[in-house]
């Protein structure tokens, strides 16, 4: 069996609940999906200086503000440009949008308000109401990667975030090829994906916090399956 190498990008901390959950989810995938997974935690500073090339998947995890915004963006860009399966959750979603805006849309002055509070043109802004500890319904676009993985077009998901996308910039990202495939019941964007990429999915909510640790969320299983396919093709 080919070993599948997954880069877990984020500044690992015992205070971040998702960081505690991920090893349990990977163990469940090994046991129940029969996958040979080899996961490496990569701090954002290390990603900035050494990259994430050579992995079969990249998971950009919650835990912002990251110690290195540049490192988080390197992880997203490498996965996007090299066709490496990618999942971004919470801050990973935010930085996936930021990377795309800068490097595909040419919005070089765009910023994340948590990282640059005095930014004149933020793409990622404080939410009108914090979603820390909240659950909410997500409505997914028919035919999207997200809907296909979930096997449904509605789901209730868990959040732990204070920042989201500035709606003023979303049409620019759409025009340049990014798809917003999931929203809450108010229409605010919560899921994005990149058509044509083997697997590129990012969510403002945290699928790693789903209740059932013995059977990880379909988005996590989808990443693992895409990573295994990538490893098999490479080797």
Secondary structure, 3 states (H helix, E strand, C coil): CCCEEEEEECCCCCCCHHHHHHHHHHHHHHHHCCCCEEEEEECHHHHHHHCCCCCCEEEECCCCCCCCHHHHHHHHHHHHHHCCEEEEECHHHHHHHHHHHHHCCCCCCCEECCCCCCCCCEEEEECCCCCCCCEEEEEECCCCHHHHHHCCCEEEEECCCCEEECHHHHHHHHHCCEEEEEEECCCCEEEEEECCCCCEEEECCCHHHCCCCCCCCHHHHHHHHHHHHHHHHHC
